[in-house]
């Protein structure tokens, strides 16, 4: 999706040492597409500061939305998908973000 949406090749995948990124299928895919997989050190959430903060924000918005609308917890999956969609669109609407993304794409 990144390659088609931004016309840019993924060169590096950076993740924590979570099991979801350690499968042999994923490793084969990354190797087959010349993508470097970098992992952070174990038990160092400090190295994941930005993404940890984004995840926290996402969960807070979902929790608040469910409470404010008195929605059942069974709708958690739909709520998190919707909130992630809205947060992503919010960033795209910011002209400062667009300018920064354009500069980043030029540097690739």
KEMITI-595206 format. One record per atom (N, C-alpha, C): residue number from 1; residue in three letters; chain; x, y, z. Coordinates in steps of 0.001 Angstrom, whole numbers, padded with zeros to 6 digits. Layout:
N
<atom num="NUM" residu="ALA" chaine="A" x="X" y="Y" z="Z"/>
...
***
This chain:
108
<atom num="1" residu="UNK" chaine="A" x="000817" y="-001195" z="000000"/>
<atom num="1" residu="UNK" chaine="A" x="000000" y="000000" z="000000"/>
<atom num="1" residu="UNK" chaine="A" x="000858" y="001255" z="000000"/>
<atom num="2" residu="UNK" chaine="A" x="001933" y="001251" z="000762"/>
<atom num="2" residu="UNK" chaine="A" x="002797" y="002427" z="000804"/>
<atom num="2" residu="UNK" chaine="A" x="003379" y="002684" z="-000574"/>
<atom num="3" residu="UNK" chaine="A" x="003806" y="001614" z="-001237"/>
<atom num="3" residu="UNK" chaine="A" x="004406" y="001773" z="-002556"/>
<atom num="3" residu="UNK" chaine="A" x="003406" y="002326" z="-003555"/>
<atom num="4" residu="UNK" chaine="A" x="002165" y="001888" z="-003500"/>
<atom num="4" residu="UNK" chaine="A" x="001185" y="002364" z="-004465"/>
<atom num="4" residu="UNK" chaine="A" x="000645" y="003741" z="-004107"/>
<atom num="5" residu="UNK" chaine="A" x="000472" y="004014" z="-002825"/>
<atom num="5" residu="UNK" chaine="A" x="-000096" y="005295" z="-002428"/>
<atom num="5" residu="UNK" chaine="A" x="000898" y="006436" z="-002577"/>
<atom num="6" residu="UNK" chaine="A" x="002155" y="006202" z="-002243"/>
<atom num="6" residu="UNK" chaine="A" x="003150" y="007269" z="-002267"/>
<atom num="6" residu="UNK" chaine="A" x="004193" y="007094" z="-003365"/>
<atom num="7" residu="UNK" chaine="A" x="004066" y="006034" z="-004153"/>
<atom num="7" residu="UNK" chaine="A" x="005021" y="005742" z="-005212"/>
<atom num="7" residu="UNK" chaine="A" x="006449" y="005731" z="-004672"/>
<atom num="8" residu="UNK" chaine="A" x="006623" y="005088" z="-003539"/>
<atom num="8" residu="UNK" chaine="A" x="007934" y="005000" z="-002889"/>
<atom num="8" residu="UNK" chaine="A" x="008147" y="003569" z="-002416"/>
<atom num="9" residu="UNK" chaine="A" x="009371" y="003108" z="-002524"/>
<atom num="9" residu="UNK" chaine="A" x="009697" y="001748" z="-002103"/>
<atom num="9" residu="UNK" chaine="A" x="010010" y="001727" z="-000612"/>
<atom num="10" residu="UNK" chaine="A" x="009472" y="000743" z="000089"/>
<atom num="10" residu="UNK" chaine="A" x="009795" y="000560" z="001503"/>
<atom num="10" residu="UNK" chaine="A" x="011198" y="-000019" z="001573"/>
<atom num="11" residu="UNK" chaine="A" x="012078" y="000644" z="002294"/>
<atom num="11" residu="UNK" chaine="A" x="013461" y="000185" z="002409"/>
<atom num="11" residu="UNK" chaine="A" x="013742" y="-000462" z="003754"/>
<atom num="12" residu="UNK" chaine="A" x="013089" y="000060" z="004805"/>
<atom num="12" residu="UNK" chaine="A" x="013354" y="-000416" z="006161"/>
<atom num="12" residu="UNK" chaine="A" x="012034" y="-000559" z="006907"/>
<atom num="13" residu="UNK" chaine="A" x="011880" y="-001683" z="007606"/>
<atom num="13" residu="UNK" chaine="A" x="010763" y="-001885" z="008528"/>
<atom num="13" residu="UNK" chaine="A" x="011364" y="-001903" z="009920"/>
<atom num="14" residu="UNK" chaine="A" x="010957" y="-000965" z="010743"/>
<atom num="14" residu="UNK" chaine="A" x="011476" y="-000901" z="012110"/>
<atom num="14" residu="UNK" chaine="A" x="010357" y="-001296" z="013058"/>
<atom num="15" residu="UNK" chaine="A" x="010640" y="-002260" z="013937"/>
<atom num="15" residu="UNK" chaine="A" x="009621" y="-002745" z="014864"/>
<atom num="15" residu="UNK" chaine="A" x="010265" y="-003147" z="016185"/>
<atom num="16" residu="UNK" chaine="A" x="009402" y="-003412" z="017161"/>
<atom num="16" residu="UNK" chaine="A" x="009918" y="-003960" z="018410"/>
<atom num="16" residu="UNK" chaine="A" x="010115" y="-005465" z="018192"/>
<atom num="17" residu="UNK" chaine="A" x="010465" y="-006180" z="019215"/>
<atom num="17" residu="UNK" chaine="A" x="010702" y="-007616" z="019076"/>
<atom num="17" residu="UNK" chaine="A" x="009430" y="-008428" z="019279"/>
<atom num="18" residu="UNK" chaine="A" x="008283" y="-007820" z="018986"/>
<atom num="18" residu="UNK" chaine="A" x="007011" y="-008512" z="019142"/>
<atom num="18" residu="UNK" chaine="A" x="006905" y="-009698" z="018202"/>
<atom num="19" residu="UNK" chaine="A" x="006229" y="-010721" z="018650"/>
<atom num="19" residu="UNK" chaine="A" x="006091" y="-011946" z="017885"/>
<atom num="19" residu="UNK" chaine="A" x="005417" y="-011757" z="016537"/>
<atom num="20" residu="UNK" chaine="A" x="004561" y="-010733" z="016422"/>
<atom num="20" residu="UNK" chaine="A" x="003841" y="-010529" z="015167"/>
<atom num="20" residu="UNK" chaine="A" x="004762" y="-010145" z="014015"/>
<atom num="21" residu="UNK" chaine="A" x="005985" y="-009721" z="014334"/>
<atom num="21" residu="UNK" chaine="A" x="006938" y="-009339" z="013286"/>
<atom num="21" residu="UNK" chaine="A" x="008075" y="-010344" z="013137"/>
<atom num="22" residu="UNK" chaine="A" x="007963" y="-011495" z="013756"/>
<atom num="22" residu="UNK" chaine="A" x="009056" y="-012462" z="013743"/>
<atom num="22" residu="UNK" chaine="A" x="008746" y="-013723" z="012942"/>
<atom num="23" residu="UNK" chaine="A" x="007621" y="-013764" z="012265"/>
<atom num="23" residu="UNK" chaine="A" x="007256" y="-014983" z="011538"/>
<atom num="23" residu="UNK" chaine="A" x="008196" y="-015221" z="010360"/>
<atom num="24" residu="UNK" chaine="A" x="008368" y="-016473" z="010029"/>
<atom num="24" residu="UNK" chaine="A" x="009252" y="-016809" z="008907"/>
<atom num="24" residu="UNK" chaine="A" x="008659" y="-016325" z="007584"/>
<atom num="25" residu="UNK" chaine="A" x="007332" y="-016303" z="007480"/>
<atom num="25" residu="UNK" chaine="A" x="006699" y="-015803" z="006255"/>
<atom num="25" residu="UNK" chaine="A" x="007023" y="-014328" z="006035"/>
<atom num="26" residu="UNK" chaine="A" x="006928" y="-013534" z="007103"/>
<atom num="26" residu="UNK" chaine="A" x="007249" y="-012113" z="006984"/>
<atom num="26" residu="UNK" chaine="A" x="008720" y="-011931" z="006642"/>
<atom num="27" residu="UNK" chaine="A" x="009590" y="-012680" z="007288"/>
<atom num="27" residu="UNK" chaine="A" x="011027" y="-012556" z="007018"/>
<atom num="27" residu="UNK" chaine="A" x="011340" y="-012899" z="005560"/>
<atom num="28" residu="UNK" chaine="A" x="010692" y="-013932" z="005032"/>
<atom num="28" residu="UNK" chaine="A" x="010892" y="-014302" z="003623"/>
<atom num="28" residu="UNK" chaine="A" x="010410" y="-013187" z="002702"/>
<atom num="29" residu="UNK" chaine="A" x="009255" y="-012606" z="003038"/>
<atom num="29" residu="UNK" chaine="A" x="008719" y="-011513" z="002229"/>
<atom num="29" residu="UNK" chaine="A" x="009687" y="-010333" z="002220"/>
<atom num="30" residu="UNK" chaine="A" x="010168" y="-009950" z="003404"/>
<atom num="30" residu="UNK" chaine="A" x="011086" y="-008814" z="003496"/>
<atom num="30" residu="UNK" chaine="A" x="012363" y="-009076" z="002711"/>
<atom num="31" residu="UNK" chaine="A" x="012916" y="-010268" z="002857"/>
<atom num="31" residu="UNK" chaine="A" x="014135" y="-010618" z="002121"/>
<atom num="31" residu="UNK" chaine="A" x="013888" y="-010615" z="000615"/>
<atom num="32" residu="UNK" chaine="A" x="012745" y="-011122" z="000201"/>
<atom num="32" residu="UNK" chaine="A" x="012408" y="-011169" z="-001221"/>
<atom num="32" residu="UNK" chaine="A" x="012204" y="-009806" z="-001844"/>
<atom num="33" residu="UNK" chaine="A" x="011910" y="-008806" z="-001018"/>
<atom num="33" residu="UNK" chaine="A" x="011680" y="-007448" z="-001511"/>
<atom num="33" residu="UNK" chaine="A" x="012794" y="-006487" z="-001094"/>
<atom num="34" residu="UNK" chaine="A" x="013919" y="-007038" z="-000649"/>
<atom num="34" residu="UNK" chaine="A" x="015087" y="-006234" z="-000241"/>
<atom num="34" residu="UNK" chaine="A" x="014734" y="-005172" z="000802"/>
<atom num="35" residu="UNK" chaine="A" x="013926" y="-005570" z="001780"/>
<atom num="35" residu="UNK" chaine="A" x="013548" y="-004668" z="002866"/>
<atom num="35" residu="UNK" chaine="A" x="014321" y="-005082" z="004109"/>
<atom num="36" residu="UNK" chaine="A" x="014995" y="-004121" z="004716"/>
<atom num="36" residu="UNK" chaine="A" x="015771" y="-004375" z="005931"/>
<atom num="36" residu="UNK" chaine="A" x="014825" y="-004334" z="007124"/>
<atom num="37" residu="UNK" chaine="A" x="014912" y="-005335" z="007993"/>
<atom num="37" residu="UNK" chaine="A" x="014085" y="-005366" z="009203"/>
<atom num="37" residu="UNK" chaine="A" x="014957" y="-005029" z="010406"/>
<atom num="38" residu="UNK" chaine="A" x="014716" y="-003861" z="010991"/>
<atom num="38" residu="UNK" chaine="A" x="015440" y="-003440" z="012189"/>
<atom num="38" residu="UNK" chaine="A" x="014525" y="-003613" z="013390"/>
<atom num="39" residu="UNK" chaine="A" x="015083" y="-004127" z="014482"/>
<atom num="39" residu="UNK" chaine="A" x="014292" y="-004269" z="015702"/>
<atom num="39" residu="UNK" chaine="A" x="014941" y="-003485" z="016831"/>
<atom num="40" residu="UNK" chaine="A" x="014114" y="-003046" z="017754"/>
<atom num="40" residu="UNK" chaine="A" x="014626" y="-002336" z="018921"/>
<atom num="40" residu="UNK" chaine="A" x="015105" y="-003354" z="019950"/>
<atom num="41" residu="UNK" chaine="A" x="015823" y="-002873" z="020928"/>
<atom num="41" residu="UNK" chaine="A" x="016297" y="-003746" z="022005"/>
<atom num="41" residu="UNK" chaine="A" x="015110" y="-004211" z="022850"/>
<atom num="42" residu="UNK" chaine="A" x="015220" y="-005398" z="023406"/>
<atom num="42" residu="UNK" chaine="A" x="014155" y="-005934" z="024248"/>
<atom num="42" residu="UNK" chaine="A" x="013953" y="-005084" z="025496"/>
<atom num="43" residu="UNK" chaine="A" x="012712" y="-004976" z="025920"/>
<atom num="43" residu="UNK" chaine="A" x="012333" y="-004267" z="027152"/>
<atom num="43" residu="UNK" chaine="A" x="012791" y="-002815" z="027172"/>
<atom num="44" residu="UNK" chaine="A" x="012732" y="-002150" z="026026"/>
<atom num="44" residu="UNK" chaine="A" x="013089" y="-000730" z="025963"/>
<atom num="44" residu="UNK" chaine="A" x="011997" y="000041" z="025226"/>
<atom num="45" residu="UNK" chaine="A" x="010857" y="000261" z="025882"/>
<atom num="45" residu="UNK" chaine="A" x="009787" y="001009" z="025220"/>
<atom num="45" residu="UNK" chaine="A" x="010200" y="002442" z="024888"/>
<atom num="46" residu="UNK" chaine="A" x="011279" y="002923" z="025508"/>
<atom num="46" residu="UNK" chaine="A" x="011767" y="004265" z="025216"/>
<atom num="46" residu="UNK" chaine="A" x="012156" y="004388" z="023744"/>
<atom num="47" residu="UNK" chaine="A" x="012616" y="003303" z="023150"/>
<atom num="47" residu="UNK" chaine="A" x="013007" y="003334" z="021747"/>
<atom num="47" residu="UNK" chaine="A" x="011796" y="003393" z="020822"/>
<atom num="48" residu="UNK" chaine="A" x="010635" y="003140" z="021362"/>
<atom num="48" residu="UNK" chaine="A" x="009405" y="003157" z="020578"/>
<atom num="48" residu="UNK" chaine="A" x="008525" y="004335" z="020973"/>
<atom num="49" residu="UNK" chaine="A" x="009118" y="005396" z="021467"/>
<atom num="49" residu="UNK" chaine="A" x="008365" y="006501" z="022046"/>
<atom num="49" residu="UNK" chaine="A" x="007264" y="007062" z="021176"/>
<atom num="50" residu="UNK" chaine="A" x="007556" y="007333" z="019912"/>
<atom num="50" residu="UNK" chaine="A" x="006564" y="007957" z="019038"/>
<atom num="50" residu="UNK" chaine="A" x="005376" y="007028" z="018821"/>
<atom num="51" residu="UNK" chaine="A" x="005647" y="005789" z="018479"/>
<atom num="51" residu="UNK" chaine="A" x="004546" y="004868" z="018204"/>
<atom num="51" residu="UNK" chaine="A" x="003781" y="004514" z="019476"/>
<atom num="52" residu="UNK" chaine="A" x="004486" y="004412" z="020598"/>
<atom num="52" residu="UNK" chaine="A" x="003799" y="004145" z="021867"/>
<atom num="52" residu="UNK" chaine="A" x="002828" y="005284" z="022175"/>
<atom num="53" residu="UNK" chaine="A" x="003252" y="006515" z="021924"/>
<atom num="53" residu="UNK" chaine="A" x="002394" y="007674" z="022166"/>
<atom num="53" residu="UNK" chaine="A" x="001199" y="007669" z="021215"/>
<atom num="54" residu="UNK" chaine="A" x="001419" y="007318" z="019959"/>
<atom num="54" residu="UNK" chaine="A" x="000321" y="007257" z="018993"/>
<atom num="54" residu="UNK" chaine="A" x="-000690" y="006181" z="019384"/>
<atom num="55" residu="UNK" chaine="A" x="-000191" y="005026" z="019804"/>
<atom num="55" residu="UNK" chaine="A" x="-001091" y="003955" z="020245"/>
<atom num="55" residu="UNK" chaine="A" x="-001890" y="004384" z="021467"/>
<atom num="56" residu="UNK" chaine="A" x="-001234" y="005047" z="022413"/>
<atom num="56" residu="UNK" chaine="A" x="-001916" y="005529" z="023612"/>
<atom num="56" residu="UNK" chaine="A" x="-003021" y="006505" z="023219"/>
<atom num="57" residu="UNK" chaine="A" x="-002703" y="007428" z="022317"/>
<atom num="57" residu="UNK" chaine="A" x="-003686" y="008415" z="021856"/>
<atom num="57" residu="UNK" chaine="A" x="-004876" y="007717" z="021185"/>
<atom num="58" residu="UNK" chaine="A" x="-004591" y="006759" z="020336"/>
<atom num="58" residu="UNK" chaine="A" x="-005643" y="006017" z="019647"/>
<atom num="58" residu="UNK" chaine="A" x="-006573" y="005328" z="020645"/>
<atom num="59" residu="UNK" chaine="A" x="-005997" y="004652" z="021625"/>
<atom num="59" residu="UNK" chaine="A" x="-006807" y="003954" z="022626"/>
<atom num="59" residu="UNK" chaine="A" x="-007610" y="004919" z="023488"/>
<atom num="60" residu="UNK" chaine="A" x="-007029" y="006060" z="023817"/>
<atom num="60" residu="UNK" chaine="A" x="-007757" y="007058" z="024607"/>
<atom num="60" residu="UNK" chaine="A" x="-008958" y="007600" z="023843"/>
<atom num="61" residu="UNK" chaine="A" x="-008778" y="007882" z="022557"/>
<atom num="61" residu="UNK" chaine="A" x="-009889" y="008394" z="021754"/>
<atom num="61" residu="UNK" chaine="A" x="-010984" y="007335" z="021626"/>
<atom num="62" residu="UNK" chaine="A" x="-010602" y="006090" z="021417"/>
<atom num="62" residu="UNK" chaine="A" x="-011591" y="005010" z="021318"/>
<atom num="62" residu="UNK" chaine="A" x="-012355" y="004874" z="022628"/>
<atom num="63" residu="UNK" chaine="A" x="-011624" y="004825" z="023726"/>
<atom num="63" residu="UNK" chaine="A" x="-012255" y="004675" z="025042"/>
<atom num="63" residu="UNK" chaine="A" x="-013230" y="005827" z="025304"/>
<atom num="64" residu="UNK" chaine="A" x="-012787" y="007039" z="025033"/>
<atom num="64" residu="UNK" chaine="A" x="-013630" y="008213" z="025249"/>
<atom num="64" residu="UNK" chaine="A" x="-014864" y="008174" z="024353"/>
<atom num="65" residu="UNK" chaine="A" x="-014675" y="007787" z="023105"/>
<atom num="65" residu="UNK" chaine="A" x="-015800" y="007713" z="022167"/>
<atom num="65" residu="UNK" chaine="A" x="-016835" y="006689" z="022612"/>
<atom num="66" residu="UNK" chaine="A" x="-016375" y="005526" z="023046"/>
<atom num="66" residu="UNK" chaine="A" x="-017306" y="004491" z="023497"/>
<atom num="66" residu="UNK" chaine="A" x="-018085" y="004948" z="024723"/>
<atom num="67" residu="UNK" chaine="A" x="-017396" y="005599" z="025649"/>
<atom num="67" residu="UNK" chaine="A" x="-018063" y="006077" z="026864"/>
<atom num="67" residu="UNK" chaine="A" x="-019046" y="007194" z="026532"/>
<atom num="68" residu="UNK" chaine="A" x="-018611" y="008161" z="025721"/>
<atom num="68" residu="UNK" chaine="A" x="-019452" y="009317" z="025401"/>
<atom num="68" residu="UNK" chaine="A" x="-020718" y="008921" z="024650"/>
<atom num="69" residu="UNK" chaine="A" x="-020618" y="007901" z="023823"/>
<atom num="69" residu="UNK" chaine="A" x="-021780" y="007479" z="023037"/>
<atom num="69" residu="UNK" chaine="A" x="-022534" y="006316" z="023673"/>
<atom num="70" residu="UNK" chaine="A" x="-022059" y="005881" z="024848"/>
<atom num="70" residu="UNK" chaine="A" x="-022676" y="004765" z="025570"/>
<atom num="70" residu="UNK" chaine="A" x="-022797" y="003522" z="024679"/>
<atom num="71" residu="UNK" chaine="A" x="-021721" y="003285" z="023933"/>
<atom num="71" residu="UNK" chaine="A" x="-021668" y="002141" z="023026"/>
<atom num="71" residu="UNK" chaine="A" x="-021128" y="000926" z="023765"/>
<atom num="72" residu="UNK" chaine="A" x="-021648" y="-000237" z="023442"/>
<atom num="72" residu="UNK" chaine="A" x="-021199" y="-001472" z="024076"/>
<atom num="72" residu="UNK" chaine="A" x="-019740" y="-001762" z="023739"/>
<atom num="73" residu="UNK" chaine="A" x="-019034" y="-002362" z="024683"/>
<atom num="73" residu="UNK" chaine="A" x="-017623" y="-002707" z="024505"/>
<atom num="73" residu="UNK" chaine="A" x="-017444" y="-003708" z="023364"/>
<atom num="74" residu="UNK" chaine="A" x="-018494" y="-004430" z="023020"/>
<atom num="74" residu="UNK" chaine="A" x="-018401" y="-005406" z="021923"/>
<atom num="74" residu="UNK" chaine="A" x="-018144" y="-004730" z="020573"/>
<atom num="75" residu="UNK" chaine="A" x="-018327" y="-003414" z="020507"/>
<atom num="75" residu="UNK" chaine="A" x="-018051" y="-002662" z="019279"/>
<atom num="75" residu="UNK" chaine="A" x="-016639" y="-002081" z="019259"/>
<atom num="76" residu="UNK" chaine="A" x="-015776" y="-002568" z="020136"/>
<atom num="76" residu="UNK" chaine="A" x="-014400" y="-002070" z="020246"/>
<atom num="76" residu="UNK" chaine="A" x="-013673" y="-002126" z="018899"/>
<atom num="77" residu="UNK" chaine="A" x="-013771" y="-003229" z="018204"/>
<atom num="77" residu="UNK" chaine="A" x="-013073" y="-003399" z="016921"/>
<atom num="77" residu="UNK" chaine="A" x="-013498" y="-002374" z="015889"/>
<atom num="78" residu="UNK" chaine="A" x="-014793" y="-002166" z="015762"/>
<atom num="78" residu="UNK" chaine="A" x="-015300" y="-001174" z="014819"/>
<atom num="78" residu="UNK" chaine="A" x="-014882" y="000229" z="015232"/>
<atom num="79" residu="UNK" chaine="A" x="-014905" y="000489" z="016536"/>
<atom num="79" residu="UNK" chaine="A" x="-014539" y="001815" z="017034"/>
<atom num="79" residu="UNK" chaine="A" x="-013075" y="002125" z="016747"/>
<atom num="80" residu="UNK" chaine="A" x="-012188" y="001172" z="016987"/>
<atom num="80" residu="UNK" chaine="A" x="-010762" y="001444" z="016787"/>
<atom num="80" residu="UNK" chaine="A" x="-010452" y="001632" z="015300"/>
<atom num="81" residu="UNK" chaine="A" x="-011132" y="000872" z="014445"/>
<atom num="81" residu="UNK" chaine="A" x="-010941" y="001044" z="013003"/>
<atom num="81" residu="UNK" chaine="A" x="-011406" y="002428" z="012564"/>
<atom num="82" residu="UNK" chaine="A" x="-012560" y="002847" z="013046"/>
<atom num="82" residu="UNK" chaine="A" x="-013106" y="004154" z="012678"/>
<atom num="82" residu="UNK" chaine="A" x="-012245" y="005293" z="013197"/>
<atom num="83" residu="UNK" chaine="A" x="-011807" y="005184" z="014437"/>
<atom num="83" residu="UNK" chaine="A" x="-010984" y="006242" z="015031"/>
<atom num="83" residu="UNK" chaine="A" x="-009641" y="006344" z="014312"/>
<atom num="84" residu="UNK" chaine="A" x="-009025" y="005212" z="014001"/>
<atom num="84" residu="UNK" chaine="A" x="-007751" y="005234" z="013268"/>
<atom num="84" residu="UNK" chaine="A" x="-007941" y="005904" z="011911"/>
<atom num="85" residu="UNK" chaine="A" x="-009027" y="005591" z="011243"/>
<atom num="85" residu="UNK" chaine="A" x="-009331" y="006204" z="009948"/>
<atom num="85" residu="UNK" chaine="A" x="-009444" y="007722" z="010089"/>
<atom num="86" residu="UNK" chaine="A" x="-010199" y="008169" z="011084"/>
<atom num="86" residu="UNK" chaine="A" x="-010398" y="009607" z="011274"/>
<atom num="86" residu="UNK" chaine="A" x="-009105" y="010324" z="011660"/>
<atom num="87" residu="UNK" chaine="A" x="-008319" y="009726" z="012538"/>
<atom num="87" residu="UNK" chaine="A" x="-007053" y="010343" z="012944"/>
<atom num="87" residu="UNK" chaine="A" x="-006124" y="010458" z="011741"/>
<atom num="88" residu="UNK" chaine="A" x="-006074" y="009431" z="010908"/>
<atom num="88" residu="UNK" chaine="A" x="-005223" y="009483" z="009720"/>
<atom num="88" residu="UNK" chaine="A" x="-005679" y="010563" z="008753"/>
<atom num="89" residu="UNK" chaine="A" x="-006969" y="010750" z="008595"/>
<atom num="89" residu="UNK" chaine="A" x="-007481" y="011789" z="007701"/>
<atom num="89" residu="UNK" chaine="A" x="-007230" y="013172" z="008275"/>
<atom num="90" residu="UNK" chaine="A" x="-007268" y="013291" z="009581"/>
<atom num="90" residu="UNK" chaine="A" x="-007014" y="014573" z="010237"/>
<atom num="90" residu="UNK" chaine="A" x="-005602" y="015061" z="009919"/>
<atom num="91" residu="UNK" chaine="A" x="-004639" y="014162" z="009941"/>
<atom num="91" residu="UNK" chaine="A" x="-003255" y="014536" z="009635"/>
<atom num="91" residu="UNK" chaine="A" x="-003133" y="014988" z="008185"/>
<atom num="92" residu="UNK" chaine="A" x="-003843" y="014333" z="007290"/>
<atom num="92" residu="UNK" chaine="A" x="-003759" y="014688" z="005877"/>
<atom num="92" residu="UNK" chaine="A" x="-004323" y="016071" z="005591"/>
<atom num="93" residu="UNK" chaine="A" x="-005234" y="016534" z="006426"/>
<atom num="93" residu="UNK" chaine="A" x="-005853" y="017834" z="006210"/>
<atom num="93" residu="UNK" chaine="A" x="-004959" y="018993" z="006642"/>
<atom num="94" residu="UNK" chaine="A" x="-003953" y="018731" z="007436"/>
<atom num="94" residu="UNK" chaine="A" x="-003070" y="019777" z="007955"/>
<atom num="94" residu="UNK" chaine="A" x="-002051" y="020172" z="006886"/>
<atom num="95" residu="UNK" chaine="A" x="-002060" y="021434" z="006437"/>
<atom num="95" residu="UNK" chaine="A" x="-001121" y="021847" z="005386"/>
<atom num="95" residu="UNK" chaine="A" x="000343" y="021704" z="005803"/>
<atom num="96" residu="UNK" chaine="A" x="000633" y="021838" z="007090"/>
<atom num="96" residu="UNK" chaine="A" x="002017" y="021653" z="007546"/>
<atom num="96" residu="UNK" chaine="A" x="002444" y="020209" z="007353"/>
<atom num="97" residu="UNK" chaine="A" x="001521" y="019282" z="007581"/>
<atom num="97" residu="UNK" chaine="A" x="001834" y="017870" z="007401"/>
<atom num="97" residu="UNK" chaine="A" x="002069" y="017569" z="005931"/>
<atom num="98" residu="UNK" chaine="A" x="001235" y="018149" z="005056"/>
<atom num="98" residu="UNK" chaine="A" x="001399" y="017926" z="003619"/>
<atom num="98" residu="UNK" chaine="A" x="002760" y="018417" z="003147"/>
<atom num="99" residu="UNK" chaine="A" x="003160" y="019601" z="003608"/>
<atom num="99" residu="UNK" chaine="A" x="004461" y="020149" z="003212"/>
<atom num="99" residu="UNK" chaine="A" x="005592" y="019262" z="003713"/>
<atom num="100" residu="UNK" chaine="A" x="005485" y="018807" z="004948"/>
<atom num="100" residu="UNK" chaine="A" x="006528" y="017942" z="005511"/>
<atom num="100" residu="UNK" chaine="A" x="006595" y="016617" z="004760"/>
<atom num="101" residu="UNK" chaine="A" x="005447" y="016054" z="004413"/>
<atom num="101" residu="UNK" chaine="A" x="005428" y="014789" z="003683"/>
<atom num="101" residu="UNK" chaine="A" x="006005" y="014963" z="002282"/>
<atom num="102" residu="UNK" chaine="A" x="005701" y="016075" z="001632"/>
<atom num="102" residu="UNK" chaine="A" x="006264" y="016329" z="000306"/>
<atom num="102" residu="UNK" chaine="A" x="007781" y="016414" z="000367"/>
<atom num="103" residu="UNK" chaine="A" x="008306" y="017090" z="001369"/>
<atom num="103" residu="UNK" chaine="A" x="009760" y="017184" z="001534"/>
<atom num="103" residu="UNK" chaine="A" x="010368" y="015815" z="001792"/>
<atom num="104" residu="UNK" chaine="A" x="009699" y="015023" z="002604"/>
<atom num="104" residu="UNK" chaine="A" x="010195" y="013677" z="002910"/>
<atom num="104" residu="UNK" chaine="A" x="010225" y="012815" z="001650"/>
<atom num="105" residu="UNK" chaine="A" x="009194" y="012905" z="000841"/>
<atom num="105" residu="UNK" chaine="A" x="009140" y="012111" z="-000385"/>
<atom num="105" residu="UNK" chaine="A" x="010217" y="012543" z="-001377"/>
<atom num="106" residu="UNK" chaine="A" x="010510" y="013828" z="-001434"/>
<atom num="106" residu="UNK" chaine="A" x="011562" y="014320" z="-002329"/>
<atom num="106" residu="UNK" chaine="A" x="012924" y="013781" z="-001928"/>
<atom num="107" residu="UNK" chaine="A" x="013135" y="013600" z="-000629"/>
<atom num="107" residu="UNK" chaine="A" x="014439" y="013140" z="-000151"/>
<atom num="107" residu="UNK" chaine="A" x="014665" y="011655" z="-000410"/>
<atom num="108" residu="UNK" chaine="A" x="013615" y="010912" z="-000734"/>
<atom num="108" residu="UNK" chaine="A" x="013757" y="009465" z="-000974"/>
<atom num="108" residu="UNK" chaine="A" x="014312" y="009179" z="-002310"/>
***
